[in-house]
Amino acid sequence: MICKCNKQIVGILIGLVVPVVFSILLFQGRYTGDLGFWDFVKTMFQLQSLGKLVSVSVLPNLLIFFLAIWTERLLAARGIVIATLIYTLATVLLYFLR
């Protein structure tokens, strides 16, 4: 049986969505203030710490990348790497925006 999830676009979508979900989970689990999530993100940008949040949020992509490699879903793994590179570019841009 051929898995339909071994496509590059699926990997890109997973690689783009998982860091957002992980950052929301980090926010829910660690932050106890009065701000909502988007207000928190705006504050992180103003404090020039949004790049750090993005960098930490991309870490689950590493686990998903290795799971894709181990299960021989190489096209999906390539998509995850592309999504991670997009986040890397965003982090570098955030660094230079300060």
Helices and strands as residue ranges (DSSP letters): H 8-30, H 37-46, H 50-57, H 59-70, H 74-97
